[in-house]
Amino acid sequence: MATQKIEDGIRTYLESLGVSQKPVVDREAVRSLKAEIKASSDPIAKLRLIAALEEEQAGRVPDLDEDKAVFVAEAKAWADAEGIPVSAFQALKVPDEVLVEAGFTLTAVAPKSSSSGRAPRIPIEDVRAAAKKLGSGWKLTDFAAALDRDAATARNYLNKLIAEGLIVDLGEDPKHDGRGRAPKVYGQK
């Protein structure tokens, strides 16, 4: 296969990645069939045209198998000749199974601790120990600092401890003299 033809085949496959697999309707063909149906006087011809129109209106899912076959057959040799690493294809979201099928060797990447970027969950025993260590008369911000989490996460843990009956809401902070509503104070039961 000529180099330009190979590049075009690889390009076509790469462009097809992420393309919707929804049926595509050829609007011009639909318009043309409607005009033919209107112009036709033969009922058998109309039946055939109506069947063709229904098929055309349903649309066609693009067949990407041929593009994938060209990629699988040619991409590895082309990439080696061009000095393009497998990571470049991965950056364009070429599926790993397609890369392996094409002959690329994938290096294992250490799994991330969490795909969402969240901190790992704290075992409930550690949460109970942090609350016990704080004793009585602490605020949500104190609890968040003890857990090394933000206030929203600390509130979730606090609500669990309240539901378990280990912690109680002692009311508003009597020492509060600043603006706004006084924060709540918590303590052990």
C-alpha positions as CSV (number, residue, x, y, z in Angstrom):
1,M,0.0,0.0,0.0
2,A,1.4,3.5,-0.9
3,T,2.4,5.7,2.0
4,Q,-0.3,8.3,1.3
5,K,-3.0,5.7,1.1
6,I,-1.8,4.2,4.4
7,E,-1.8,7.6,6.0
8,D,-5.3,8.3,4.6
9,G,-6.6,5.0,6.0
10,I,-5.1,5.7,9.5
11,R,-6.5,9.2,9.4
12,T,-10.0,8.0,8.5
13,Y,-9.9,5.5,11.4
14,L,-8.7,8.1,13.8
15,E,-11.4,10.6,12.7
16,S,-14.0,7.9,13.2
17,L,-13.1,7.5,16.9
18,G,-15.9,9.0,19.0
19,V,-18.2,9.5,16.1
20,S,-21.8,8.7,17.0
21,Q,-23.0,5.3,16.1
22,K,-26.5,6.7,15.5
23,P,-28.0,6.1,12.1
24,V,-27.2,8.9,9.6
25,V,-30.1,10.0,7.3
26,D,-29.3,11.2,3.8
27,R,-31.7,14.1,3.6
28,E,-31.1,14.6,-0.2
29,A,-32.0,11.0,-0.9
30,V,-35.1,11.3,1.2
31,R,-36.2,14.4,-0.8
32,S,-35.4,12.7,-4.1
33,L,-37.5,9.6,-3.2
34,K,-40.4,11.7,-2.1
35,A,-40.4,13.6,-5.4
36,E,-40.2,10.3,-7.3
37,I,-43.2,8.9,-5.3
38,K,-45.2,12.0,-6.1
39,A,-44.3,11.8,-9.8
40,S,-44.9,8.1,-10.2
41,S,-48.2,6.8,-11.4
42,D,-47.4,3.0,-11.3
43,P,-48.5,1.5,-8.0
44,I,-45.8,-1.2,-8.0
45,A,-43.1,1.4,-8.6
46,K,-44.6,3.5,-5.8
47,L,-44.5,0.5,-3.4
48,R,-40.8,0.0,-4.2
49,L,-40.1,3.8,-3.8
50,I,-42.0,3.9,-0.5
51,A,-40.0,0.9,0.8
52,A,-36.8,2.6,-0.3
53,L,-37.9,5.9,1.4
54,E,-38.6,4.1,4.7
55,E,-35.2,2.5,4.6
56,E,-33.6,5.8,3.8
57,Q,-35.5,7.6,6.6
58,A,-34.3,4.9,9.1
59,G,-30.8,6.0,8.3
60,R,-27.6,4.0,8.1
61,V,-25.0,3.4,10.9
62,P,-21.6,4.1,9.4
63,D,-19.6,0.9,8.9
64,L,-16.2,1.5,10.5
65,D,-14.9,-2.1,10.2
66,E,-13.0,-1.4,7.0
67,D,-11.3,1.7,8.5
68,K,-10.4,-0.4,11.6
69,A,-9.0,-3.2,9.4
70,V,-6.7,-0.7,7.6
71,F,-5.5,0.7,10.9
72,V,-4.9,-2.8,12.4
73,A,-3.0,-3.8,9.3
74,E,-0.9,-0.7,8.7
75,A,-0.6,1.5,11.8
76,K,2.3,-0.3,13.6
77,A,4.7,-0.3,10.7
78,W,3.7,3.3,9.8
79,A,4.1,4.5,13.4
80,D,7.6,2.8,13.6
81,A,8.7,4.4,10.4
82,E,7.4,7.8,11.5
83,G,8.7,7.6,15.1
84,I,5.3,7.9,16.6
85,P,4.9,6.1,20.0
86,V,1.9,4.1,21.1
87,S,1.2,6.8,23.8
88,A,0.3,9.3,21.0
89,F,-2.4,6.9,19.7
90,Q,-3.6,6.5,23.3
91,A,-3.8,10.2,23.6
92,L,-6.2,10.2,20.7
93,K,-8.3,7.6,22.5
94,V,-7.6,4.6,20.3
95,P,-8.8,1.7,22.3
96,D,-6.1,-0.5,23.9
97,E,-7.5,-3.6,22.4
98,V,-7.2,-2.1,18.9
99,L,-3.6,-1.1,19.5
100,V,-2.7,-4.6,20.7
101,E,-4.5,-6.1,17.7
102,A,-2.4,-3.7,15.5
103,G,0.8,-5.1,17.1
104,F,1.6,-2.3,19.5
105,T,3.1,-3.3,22.9
106,L,1.4,-1.5,25.7
107,T,3.2,-0.8,29.0
108,A,1.2,-1.2,32.1
109,V,0.5,2.0,33.9
110,A,0.2,2.0,37.7
111,P,-3.5,2.4,38.6
112,K,-4.5,5.7,40.1
113,S,-5.6,5.7,43.7
114,S,-8.9,7.1,42.7
115,S,-10.2,7.9,39.2
116,S,-12.3,10.8,40.6
117,G,-9.4,12.6,42.3
118,R,-11.0,12.1,45.7
119,A,-9.1,11.4,48.8
120,P,-9.5,7.8,50.0
121,R,-12.4,6.9,52.3
122,I,-11.5,7.0,56.0
123,P,-12.4,3.9,57.9
124,I,-15.3,4.6,60.3
125,E,-13.1,3.4,63.3
126,D,-10.6,6.2,62.5
127,V,-13.5,8.7,62.3
128,R,-14.8,7.5,65.7
129,A,-11.3,7.8,67.2
130,A,-10.9,11.4,65.9
131,A,-14.2,12.4,67.4
132,K,-13.3,10.7,70.7
133,K,-9.9,12.5,70.8
134,L,-11.7,15.9,70.3
135,G,-13.8,15.2,73.4
136,S,-16.7,17.7,73.9
137,G,-17.3,21.2,72.7
138,W,-15.8,21.1,69.2
139,K,-17.1,22.5,66.0
140,L,-17.4,21.0,62.5
141,T,-14.2,22.9,61.4
142,D,-12.3,21.2,64.3
143,F,-13.6,17.8,63.2
144,A,-12.7,18.5,59.6
145,A,-9.1,19.5,60.6
146,A,-8.8,16.3,62.7
147,L,-9.9,14.2,59.7
148,D,-7.8,16.3,57.2
149,R,-10.9,16.7,55.0
150,D,-13.1,19.6,53.9
151,A,-16.1,20.6,55.9
152,A,-18.6,18.9,53.6
153,T,-16.9,15.6,53.9
154,A,-16.5,16.0,57.6
155,R,-20.2,16.8,57.9
156,N,-21.0,13.4,56.2
157,Y,-18.9,11.6,58.7
158,L,-20.4,13.6,61.6
159,N,-24.0,12.8,60.5
160,K,-23.0,9.1,60.6
161,L,-21.7,9.4,64.1
162,I,-24.9,11.3,65.2
163,A,-27.0,8.6,63.6
164,E,-25.0,5.9,65.5
165,G,-25.7,7.9,68.7
166,L,-22.0,8.4,69.5
167,I,-22.1,12.2,69.0
168,V,-24.7,14.7,70.0
169,D,-25.4,18.3,68.9
170,L,-24.8,20.5,72.0
171,G,-26.4,23.6,70.3
172,E,-24.8,26.8,69.2
173,D,-21.4,27.9,70.3
174,P,-21.9,30.2,73.4
175,K,-18.6,31.9,72.8
176,H,-19.5,33.1,69.4
177,D,-19.6,36.9,69.1
178,G,-18.8,37.4,65.4
179,R,-21.1,38.1,62.5
180,G,-23.7,35.6,61.3
181,R,-25.2,32.6,63.0
182,A,-23.2,30.8,65.7
183,P,-21.7,27.5,64.6
184,K,-23.0,24.3,66.3
185,V,-20.9,22.6,69.0
186,Y,-20.7,18.8,69.2
187,G,-19.6,16.3,71.8
188,Q,-19.6,12.7,72.9
189,K,-22.7,11.2,74.3
